[in-house]
């Protein structure tokens, strides 16, 4: 099971790598304007935010729904080819692709936490970082045309689907699925509204990093090649943390979340204070191990203890943080891009920390 889960993570995040790093370039080569590219790329995070609300009543993220999502991922990857020349058609395909991607990962995350202990979960999850890094370092040398990008997107999606189906057919019905069929308790976000608002704010603070880090660093004299190594170094630190984080996840999870949010605020502050210092930028990138890897693992582990409908909790975590937070963060970063961008991001991260307060969370 460990190997099958690891294979899924590897290929799933390879898909993310192709889509995030190279798909915008493909759209640019195809003649789309920056506004059109932004609109097209906003579709997936918006769907990640919207989709969980469809599962509040009557629909469950179970094996059948998960299997359908894998089929929709493959279908949308195929539809990218004929849709490439038409903005409206491409927008529709991006919406479909975003919806499918938002369904697959929460199911697997819940399954992984049920079948693996937290130590082995982190080691399995790090294969996703490997997949993303392989795409980042290798494909940039071989992809030339939009057709090349779409072809490799189709290949990685197909491999994700195959590895995902292997999990469906080889795994007994998971505990959360049988639980969901008998548990009529409603899923309540407002019970822990401070936690959910904190999730949203922290991911909003990543908007400047995900969308403008390369532009920001190269404008301060750091070469494009060195900037690519800065990206890769952050992923390497992420992999290191995922491998060794197991013992930490047996500590107070809310304390870990608070600590990683503070580390993220410091990270953005370092980028603002030392934009032209390569050494300090590497130091800032090392904090990716805390602000992304450890934070993500601690957050979903905490949700796993707070909610009975765990797959739905994972969906809302991805939707509210990476979906809505990513969307709003990108818009704010575009609006405030300049010398004070990362100061603003640091303050947003601090707001994420402040909203949590000091009170403990009650278990549902």
HUZI-V768033 format. One record per pair of residues at least 12 apart in sequence whose ideal C-beta (glycine too) atoms are under 6 Angstrom apart, sorted by the first residue. I is the first residue (numbers start at 0). J is the second residue. Records with the same first field share a line. If there is no record, write none. Layout:
BEGIN
I = J ; J
END
This chain:
BEGIN
0 = 114
1 = 123
3 = 165 ; 166
4 = 111 ; 123
5 = 123 ; 126
6 = 162
7 = 107 ; 162 ; 163
8 = 124 ; 126 ; 127
9 = 126 ; 129 ; 130
10 = 155 ; 158 ; 159 ; 162
11 = 159
12 = 127 ; 130 ; 131
13 = 130 ; 134 ; 155
14 = 155 ; 156 ; 159
16 = 131 ; 134 ; 135
17 = 134 ; 151 ; 152 ; 155
20 = 135
21 = 142 ; 148
23 = 36
25 = 145 ; 148
28 = 145
29 = 83 ; 145
35 = 86
39 = 90 ; 93
41 = 326
42 = 93 ; 94 ; 97
43 = 93 ; 97
44 = 322 ; 325 ; 326
45 = 326
46 = 94 ; 97 ; 98 ; 101
47 = 101 ; 317 ; 318 ; 322
48 = 318 ; 322 ; 323
50 = 98 ; 101
51 = 314 ; 315 ; 318
54 = 311
59 = 179
60 = 106 ; 310
61 = 176
62 = 167
65 = 106
66 = 167
68 = 99 ; 102 ; 103
69 = 160 ; 163
71 = 99
72 = 99 ; 156
73 = 156 ; 160
75 = 92 ; 95 ; 96
76 = 152 ; 153 ; 156
78 = 92
79 = 92 ; 149
80 = 149
105 = 310 ; 313 ; 314
106 = 310
108 = 299 ; 313
109 = 175 ; 309 ; 310 ; 313
110 = 173
112 = 303
113 = 173 ; 174
117 = 245 ; 248
118 = 245
121 = 241 ; 244 ; 245 ; 296
122 = 242
124 = 241
125 = 238 ; 241 ; 242
128 = 234 ; 237 ; 238
132 = 234
175 = 309 ; 310
182 = 307
186 = 308 ; 311
191 = 360
193 = 354 ; 355
195 = 319
196 = 354
197 = 351 ; 354 ; 355
198 = 319 ; 320
199 = 319 ; 324
200 = 347 ; 350 ; 351
201 = 260 ; 348 ; 351
202 = 320 ; 321 ; 324 ; 325
203 = 324 ; 327 ; 328 ; 347
204 = 344 ; 347 ; 348
205 = 328
206 = 328 ; 329 ; 331 ; 332
207 = 332 ; 340 ; 341 ; 344
210 = 329 ; 332
211 = 332 ; 336
213 = 226
219 = 274 ; 275
220 = 275
229 = 284
232 = 284
233 = 284 ; 287
236 = 285 ; 287 ; 288
237 = 287 ; 288 ; 291 ; 292
240 = 288 ; 292 ; 293
241 = 292
244 = 293 ; 296
248 = 300
252 = 297 ; 300 ; 301
255 = 297
256 = 297
259 = 289 ; 290 ; 293 ; 294
260 = 351 ; 352
261 = 352
262 = 286 ; 289 ; 290
263 = 290 ; 348
264 = 345 ; 348 ; 349
266 = 283 ; 286 ; 290
267 = 341 ; 344 ; 345
268 = 345
269 = 283
270 = 283 ; 341
271 = 341 ; 342
302 = 316
305 = 363
306 = 363
END
